[in-house]
Amino acid sequence: MATETPLTCYICGETSEEWITVDMIGLFRDQAAARGRFEEKHGREPESYLFVCPDCESENPYHAENSRKKYGMY
């Protein structure tokens, strides 16, 4: 499965064209559940597929790991 779209970080809520992927590796498996929680957390819908960006991964490694455990990851 592949995508070529800007990605939205689940933790910080930012969407950037720098985070473009050609495969789904690193994205959450349960996008529907992650989207629901994202909307509660950020007060808006995500602009694209959800994942954890490199900045949030290094700044919040425990939050990133918990998110991946909760929603799964490709």
N, C-alpha and C positions, 0 to 999 in steps of 0.2 A: 504494500500500500504506500502511496507517495502523495506528497502535496508540495506545491510551490507557492506558498502564500506567506505573508508576514505572520509571525506567531505572537501570541499574547502570553505574558508571564502570569501565572496563577498568583504568585506572591505579591509582586509590586503592581500588577495591573497594566504595565506598559506594553505597547505593541510597537515593534520595530521591524523595518525592512531588512535590518542586519541579521535578524534571526529567521532566515529562510532555510527550509530544509527540502531535500528531494525525496526523503523517505520519512517514515513515521517514527523512526527511532528517537526516543526521548520524549515523545508526547504521551499524555495520559491515555490509558485505554478507555476508562469510563468518562468520556467527555461530557455526557449528560449530567452526571452527578457533580463533576467538577464545575460545570457551567452554573448549576443551581447555587452552589456554595459561593462561587465567584460573584454572582449577582448580589447575594446577601452581604458579602464582604465589601464589595466596591460600589454597590448601588447602581450598577449598569451591567449590560450584557458584554461579554468579551467580544472583541472584534474578529477573532479567529480561533484556531485550535489552541488549546492550553498546554503549557509546559512550564518548566522552571528555568529562567534565564541564568546565564553564567554568573552575573553579579549577585543575584539572590542565592544561588547555589553556594557561593563563597561566603556571603554575609550571613546567611541563615541556613547552614547545612542541616540542622535538626528539623527545621520546618520543611525544607526541601525533601528530606528523606521521609518524613511523616506523610507529606502530600503524595509522594510516589507510592508509598505503602497503601494509602487509602484509596487512590484512584487507579492504581496499576500503571504500568509503563510499557511502551513498545520497545 
